[in-house]
Amino acid sequence: MANQGKPTTGNFDKIGEQPDPVRVRAAMEGFMAEFSPQAAAWMNACVRCGLCAEACHFYLATKDEKYTPVAKIKPFEDAYHRNSGPFSPLFKLMGMETKTDIHDLEAWEELIYDSCNLCGRCTLACPMGIDIAELVKSARHGMYHAGLLPERLAQITANAEKQHSPFGSPEDFRKVIRAIEKKYRIHLPLDKEKADLLLTVAPGELEDHQTSVVAMARILDKLGCDWTFSSDAFEATNFGFLSGNRELQGELTVRLFEKARQIGADTILLPECGHAWSAARWEASHWLGGEVKDVEVHHIVEFIGKAVARGDLKLRPGDHQKKVAFHDPCQQIRRGGLERWPRTILDALGLDLCEIENAGVASFCCGGGGGVLSNARAEELRLKAFEMKKEEVDATDAEDFITSCGQCRLQFDRGSAAVGWDKSTQSLLEIVAEHLA
């Protein structure tokens, strides 16, 4: 099923004024910098069985072979085999180090950024244990340095570099926190010199979903936590992780841990954001020089779920007659190991969970993760992925639809508006805050 040829068309943007030969060289150097022993083992293990294709929502939604996962790592794989692989000395001797040109990279830009959410469902399906999602993310590093990435994603990443966060500067953050306090009549601790817990947010919660900020505050106060926001380290979403800007990824990650240590916090709490969990929980040790033992990273759903399981957080049961469907966010569940906790919470709320056909670690992505929601030109493709999820939810008897990821929620909100879907997407976090006993 995998497409062995080169894509001949594709949407692409070119950021900056680099000449094409410089872009190709930058991409190849970026690819080669990622050729770890693990990546080499994966690229030598692929047997072209095609099982990853049947796991990819973009391929299933379009039946276009260029969207098969193995096609998305082709430029990365070519660079490896011709420059660092076991037969690379022979390729070099014959003057065949690389055949990739600017037109290949322009075409592959769409595959790496528009049609991959880094969701890891293809990884789950691979019988050889190849982490295809991780290889795609590694390939983005080379594409970023070549200036071959979606324009809007590049702009958001640049804002994160210049202003501290895609949302804005520390001063912008202070203003919106005070505005939320006034609007919802709640106290939000900000810039405390000492606290046990550093709370972070995602841009969507400061703009579209401010009630999620309020919900986190109410839950932490109910638990009696000593917590604070920091205007110097409030951003959970890591657009370095999403765009391929590794330097920015490291800077944003280290900033959170340095602030936590500065205020004496032993916990960094992440909001309803999937990629924040992947970047801060699973990759922080790379940027911090080894295992981190003095600061723990928790996702808000994990944090709530454990508090409920311990009996520290009591919830009032919801409507026992109400049937709900739950979307499992990829980075939290399949890639993040948190499958148990949303269900622990839903059970404590007394809701009747109608599992969708592909649930838990097998869940299909919403179509918006991995930076794709930030990519305006990918809208048509995103909506095709959304339609798959919509059909799964509609096939249940659920009255309400819930998720635990702000990015997924935004994707569902926009998809619903585009196709006129009658179900609104609810935040698990906000439901918990509404049912505190």
C-alpha positions in Angstrom: 0.0 0.0 0.0 2.9 2.3 0.7 3.8 4.7 -2.1 7.4 4.1 -3.2 7.5 7.0 -5.6 8.0 10.7 -5.0 5.0 13.0 -4.6 4.6 15.2 -7.6 2.3 17.9 -6.1 1.9 19.5 -2.8 1.2 22.6 -0.9 4.3 24.4 0.4 5.5 27.7 1.8 9.0 29.0 1.8 10.0 31.1 4.8 12.9 33.5 4.4 15.1 34.3 1.4 17.5 31.4 1.3 18.5 30.2 -2.2 17.2 26.8 -3.0 20.6 25.0 -2.8 21.1 26.4 0.7 17.6 25.1 1.7 18.4 21.6 0.5 21.8 21.6 2.3 20.1 22.9 5.5 17.4 20.2 5.3 20.0 17.4 4.8 22.2 18.7 7.6 19.1 18.8 9.8 18.1 15.3 8.9 21.6 13.9 9.5 21.8 15.6 12.9 18.9 13.3 13.9 20.4 10.0 12.8 20.7 8.4 16.3 21.3 4.7 16.7 17.6 4.3 17.4 16.5 6.2 14.3 19.0 4.1 12.2 17.5 0.9 13.6 14.0 2.0 12.7 14.9 3.0 9.2 16.7 -0.3 8.5 13.7 -2.3 10.0 10.9 -1.2 7.6 9.7 -4.1 5.5 7.1 -2.0 3.5 4.2 -4.1 4.7 1.7 -1.2 4.5 0.0 -1.8 7.8 0.8 1.8 8.9 -1.4 3.0 6.0 -4.5 1.3 7.4 -3.8 3.0 10.7 -3.6 6.6 9.3 -6.8 8.6 9.4 -5.5 10.9 6.6 -4.9 8.0 4.3 -8.2 6.3 5.2 -10.1 9.6 4.7 -8.6 10.2 1.2 -7.3 6.9 -0.1 -4.4 8.9 -1.5 -1.2 6.8 -1.3 1.0 9.9 -0.8 -0.5 10.1 2.7 0.7 6.7 3.9 3.0 7.1 6.9 6.0 5.5 5.3 5.8 8.1 2.5 6.1 10.9 5.1 9.5 9.8 6.2 10.9 9.3 2.7 13.2 12.4 2.5 14.5 11.6 6.0 15.1 8.0 5.1 16.8 8.8 1.8 19.2 11.2 3.5 20.0 8.4 6.1 20.7 5.7 3.6 22.8 7.8 1.3 24.8 9.7 3.9 24.9 7.6 7.1 23.5 4.1 6.4 25.5 0.9 6.1 25.9 1.4 2.3 26.6 5.1 2.5 30.3 4.7 1.7 29.4 3.0 -1.5 26.9 5.8 -2.4 29.6 8.4 -1.6 32.2 6.6 -3.7 29.8 6.6 -6.6 28.9 10.3 -6.0 25.3 9.4 -5.0 25.2 10.9 -1.5 21.7 12.4 -2.0 19.2 12.7 -4.8 16.8 14.9 -3.0 16.3 18.3 -4.6 14.2 21.4 -3.7 11.2 20.1 -5.6 11.2 16.9 -3.5 11.3 18.9 -0.3 8.6 21.3 -1.4 6.3 18.4 -2.2 7.1 16.6 1.1 6.4 19.7 3.2 2.7 18.9 2.9 3.2 15.3 4.0 5.3 16.2 7.0 3.2 19.2 8.3 -0.3 19.0 6.7 -1.0 15.3 6.8 0.6 14.2 10.0 -0.6 14.9 13.6 2.3 13.0 15.2 -0.5 10.9 16.7 1.4 7.7 16.7 -1.4 5.4 15.5 0.9 4.2 12.7 3.5 3.5 15.3 1.1 1.3 17.3 0.3 -0.7 14.1 3.9 -1.2 13.0 4.9 -4.9 13.5 8.5 -3.9 13.5 8.1 -1.5 16.4 9.1 1.5 14.3 8.1 4.9 15.9 7.1 6.5 12.6 5.6 9.5 14.4 9.0 10.2 16.1 10.7 9.9 12.7 8.3 12.5 11.2 9.0 14.8 14.1 12.7 14.4 13.5 12.3 15.1 9.8 10.6 18.4 10.7 13.8 19.6 12.3 15.5 19.6 8.9 12.5 21.1 7.2 12.4 23.9 9.8 16.0 24.9 9.2 15.4 24.9 5.5 12.5 27.3 6.0 10.1 24.8 4.5 7.1 24.8 6.8 3.6 26.3 6.8 3.6 30.1 6.9 1.2 30.4 9.9 3.0 27.7 11.9 6.2 29.6 11.2 4.6 32.9 12.4 3.3 31.3 15.6 6.7 29.8 16.3 8.4 33.2 15.7 6.0 34.8 18.2 7.0 32.2 20.8 10.6 33.1 20.2 10.1 36.9 20.3 7.4 37.3 22.9 7.8 34.4 25.2 4.6 32.7 24.0 2.4 32.5 20.9 -0.2 34.2 23.0 2.0 37.2 23.9 4.4 38.7 26.3 4.5 38.3 30.1 2.8 41.7 30.4 0.0 40.4 28.0 -0.4 37.4 30.3 -0.6 39.5 33.4 -3.4 41.6 31.8 -5.5 38.7 30.7 -5.1 36.9 34.1 -6.4 40.1 35.8 -9.2 40.3 33.3 -10.2 36.7 34.0 -10.2 37.4 37.7 -12.5 40.3 37.2 -14.9 38.6 34.8 -15.3 35.4 36.8 -14.7 36.8 40.3 -12.0 34.5 41.2 -8.5 35.0 42.7 -5.6 33.7 40.5 -2.3 33.6 42.3 0.4 35.2 40.1 4.1 35.5 40.5 4.3 34.3 44.1 7.8 34.1 45.3 7.3 30.6 46.7 4.8 27.9 45.9 4.6 24.2 45.8 3.0 24.0 42.4 3.6 25.9 39.1 0.4 26.0 37.0 0.8 26.5 33.2 -1.7 27.2 30.4 -2.1 26.9 26.7 -2.9 29.9 24.4 -6.4 28.6 23.6 -7.3 28.8 27.3 -6.3 32.4 27.5 -8.4 33.2 24.4 -11.2 30.8 23.5 -11.6 28.7 26.7 -10.9 31.0 29.7 -13.4 28.9 31.7 -10.7 26.2 31.7 -8.4 28.5 33.6 -11.1 29.1 36.1 -11.8 25.4 36.4 -8.1 24.6 37.2 -8.0 27.3 39.8 -11.2 26.1 41.5 -9.9 22.5 41.6 -6.5 23.4 43.0 -8.1 25.6 45.7 -10.5 22.8 46.6 -7.6 20.5 47.1 -5.8 23.2 49.2 -2.8 23.4 47.0 -0.2 26.1 47.3 0.1 27.2 43.7 0.9 30.1 41.4 1.0 31.2 37.8 4.3 32.8 36.6 4.3 35.6 34.0 7.8 34.4 33.2 6.9 30.8 32.7 3.2 30.3 31.9 3.3 28.7 28.4 2.7 25.0 28.3 2.3 24.5 24.6 5.7 24.0 22.9 5.8 25.2 19.3 9.4 24.3 19.0 8.2 20.7 19.5 5.5 21.2 16.8 7.5 23.2 14.2 10.8 21.4 14.3 12.7 24.3 16.0 14.7 22.2 18.5 16.4 25.1 20.0 13.1 26.8 20.9 11.8 23.5 22.2 14.7 23.2 24.6 14.4 26.9 25.7 10.7 26.6 26.5 11.1 23.4 28.4 14.1 24.6 30.5 12.2 27.8 31.3 9.5 25.9 33.1 11.8 23.8 35.2 14.1 26.8 36.1 11.0 28.8 37.3 9.7 25.8 39.3 13.1 25.4 41.0 13.3 29.2 41.6 10.0 29.3 43.5 10.6 26.0 45.3 7.9 24.1 43.4 8.1 20.3 43.3 5.3 20.1 40.7 4.7 21.6 37.2 1.0 21.1 36.3 0.1 21.1 32.6 -3.4 22.1 31.3 -5.6 20.1 28.9 -3.0 20.0 26.2 -1.6 16.9 24.6 1.7 18.1 23.1 2.6 20.0 26.2 2.5 16.6 28.0 4.8 15.0 25.4 7.3 17.9 25.4 7.5 18.5 29.1 7.0 15.0 30.6 8.8 12.7 28.1 11.5 14.9 26.6 12.5 17.2 29.4 15.4 15.0 30.5 17.1 15.6 27.1 17.2 19.3 27.6 18.0 19.2 31.3 21.0 16.9 31.1 19.5 13.8 32.6 16.7 12.4 34.8 14.8 15.1 36.7 14.1 14.1 40.3 13.3 17.3 42.1 10.4 18.5 39.9 7.5 16.3 38.8 5.4 17.0 35.7 1.7 16.2 35.8 -1.1 16.6 33.3 -4.3 18.1 34.8 -6.4 15.0 33.9 -3.9 12.7 35.6 -3.7 15.1 38.6 -7.5 15.1 39.0 -7.8 11.4 38.4 -5.3 10.5 41.0 -6.9 12.9 43.5 -10.3 11.3 42.8 -8.8 7.8 43.2 -7.2 8.7 46.5 -10.5 10.2 47.8 -9.0 13.7 48.1 -11.3 15.2 45.5 -15.0 14.4 45.9 -17.4 14.9 43.0 -21.1 15.3 42.9 -22.5 12.7 40.4 -23.9 14.1 37.2 -27.0 13.0 35.4 -26.9 9.2 35.7 -29.2 8.9 32.7 -27.0 10.9 30.4 -24.9 8.9 27.9 -21.6 10.4 26.9 -18.9 9.7 24.4 -15.2 10.5 25.1 -12.5 11.3 22.6 -9.1 10.0 23.7 -6.4 12.6 22.9 -3.5 11.0 21.1 -0.6 12.5 23.1 -2.3 11.9 26.4 -3.5 8.4 25.9 -1.7 6.6 23.1 1.6 8.4 23.4 1.2 9.5 27.0 -0.1 6.6 29.1 -3.0 8.4 30.7 -5.9 6.2 29.5 -7.0 5.2 33.0 -7.6 8.7 34.4 -10.4 10.2 32.2 -12.4 7.0 32.8 -11.8 7.2 36.5 -13.2 10.7 36.5 -16.1 9.9 34.3 -17.0 7.0 36.6 -16.8 9.2 39.6 -19.2 11.6 37.9 -21.7 8.7 37.4 -21.9 9.3 33.6 -22.8 6.5 31.3 -19.8 6.2 28.9 -20.5 5.0 25.4 -17.1 3.9 24.1 -16.7 4.8 20.4 -15.6 2.1 18.0 -11.9 3.0 18.2 -11.2 4.1 21.8 -8.3 4.2 24.2 -4.9 3.7 22.6 -6.6 2.8 19.3 -8.5 6.1 19.0 -8.3 8.0 15.8 -6.8 11.5 16.0 -9.1 14.5 15.8 -7.0 15.7 12.9 -5.9 19.0 14.5 -2.9 17.9 16.6 0.8 18.2 15.7 0.5 21.8 14.6 -2.0 21.0 11.9 -4.7 23.1 13.5 -2.3 26.0 13.2 -1.9 25.4 9.5 -4.5 27.3 7.5 -3.8 25.6 4.2 -4.5 22.1 5.8 -8.2 23.0 6.6 -9.7 20.7 3.9 -7.6 17.8 5.0 -8.4 18.4 8.7 -12.1 18.4 8.0 -11.8 15.0 6.3 -10.2 13.6 9.5 -12.9 15.4 11.6 -15.6 13.7 9.6 -14.2 10.3 10.5 -14.4 11.1 14.2 -17.8 12.6 13.8 -19.2 9.4 12.2 -17.8 7.4 15.1 -19.4 9.6 17.7 -22.7 9.6 15.8 -22.7 5.8 15.8 -23.0 5.8 19.6 -26.2 6.7 21.5 -24.3 9.4 23.3 -26.0 12.7 24.0 -22.9 14.6 25.0 -19.3 14.5 23.7 -16.4 15.1 26.0 -12.6 15.4 25.6 -9.6 16.3 27.8 -7.5 18.3 25.2 -7.9 22.0 24.4 -6.5 21.5 20.9 -8.9 18.7 20.1 -11.7 20.8 21.4 -10.8 23.6 19.1 -10.6 21.2 16.2 -14.0 19.8 17.0 -15.5 23.3 17.5 -14.2 24.4 14.1 -15.2 21.2 12.4 -18.7 21.4 13.9 -19.1 24.9 12.7 -18.0 23.9 9.2 -20.3 21.0 8.7 -23.2 22.0 11.0 -22.7 19.2 13.6 -25.2 19.3 16.4 -22.9 18.2 19.2 -20.8 20.7 21.1 -17.5 19.4 22.6 -17.3 19.7 26.4 -14.1 19.9 28.5 -13.7 17.1 31.1 -11.8 19.6 33.3 -14.7 22.0 33.3 -17.2 19.3 34.0 -15.2 18.3 37.1 -15.1 22.0 38.3 -18.9 22.2 38.0 -19.4 19.1 40.1 -17.0 19.7 43.1 -18.7 18.3 46.2 
